[in-house]
Amino acid sequence: MKKILVGMSGGVDSSAAALVLKEQGYDVGGCTLKLCGNGCTDAAAVCEKLGIPHFTVDLEDRFRQKVMDAFAEGYIDGGTPNPCIFCNRCIKFGEMLDYALKHGYDGIATGHYAKVAQDEKSGRYLLFRPADRKKDQTYVLYGMTQFQLAHTLFPLWDRDKEQNRILAERYGLPNAGKPDSQDICFVPDGDYAAFIERHTGRTFPEGDFVDTEGHAIGRHGGIIRYTVGQRKGLGVTFGKPVYVCGKDVERNTVTLGDSEDLMTLTAVAEDVNLISIDDVSEPMKITAKTRYNMTDASGTVERVGDSRIRVTFDLPQRAVTKGQALVLYDGDIVVGGGTII
């Protein structure tokens, strides 16, 4: 690939990705996706500084359908979805890649911390964790297809954040000191419940908090306001720490329990995408993550029926949550993953 369109958010990482590729001799362009009423003058200014073309692609309708709607529906169904996974699968490495190929580019690049390489023996494209494990973003990239991986570069795989800031400063980029964004782009205030009510036009009634035996012990403020593992913001006190251990959408109840009630040895996932292998044809030792910010834990994955996988962990795991991703690893290689049910 010689001609690469870089996804430009206006942040330091995407700008550094464009810089690194330009220094490596690629013919680089910049692309900003308009997703939820946002524009990005920073990205345009960076591209102008680098002397590369900048494009803005309006994907608001697709983003609303594929990401915002899916996020709201996941919460309403009792889960806690990760919208970055939807966005990567359908928008950044779907719609943006399509746009790049239609406009004469060989592929795309982003500022994600990960690595793509082709396995010479199998011919498969593999997804690897980056050199800096603290910045590992492979958890939200497990849904990438072989076609997407074959047409994607991650130029920051062997770099860290400080190196990228120094590079941006050296080129005099206006966003060199810009802080990282920590929030979901369409929920900048972090109030997921308020967003869901605005987005869907629905309200969600109060219901019972119940203990692990099903006895009512208080009232909750609407089931979308809680997620498994949550301790703060419950609105009730019991004289000891209690945690959300489950949600029953049909009964409109939220189960509260002790920390040990959150522990489980298994996780089952559907909507499975495999990267390094064709199928889980027999039980396989792996490590796995059930949340973005956790250390992967060892276990065994096996196929459950035609469309699901199950991981049995060697040690109990905390707060395995419906809607989050179950991502499998073989050392630094991403085996694949799915959505926890």
Secondary structure, DSSP 8 states (H G I E B T S, - for coil): --EEEEE--SSHHHHHHHHHHHHTT-EEEEEEEE-SS---HHHHHHHHHHT--EEEEE-HHHHIIIIIHHHHHHHHTT----HHHHHIIIIIIIIHHHHHHHTT-SEEE---S-EEEE-TTT--EEEE--S-GGG--GGGTTT--HHHHHTEE-TTTT--HHHHHHHHHHTT-TTTT-----S-TT-TT--HHHHHHHHH------EEEE-TTS-EEEEES-GGG--TT--SS-S---SS--EEEEEETTTTEEEEE-GGGGEEEEEEEEEEEESSSS---S-EEEEEESSSSS--EEEEEEEETTTEEEEEEEEEEE---TTSEEEEEETTEEEEEEEE-
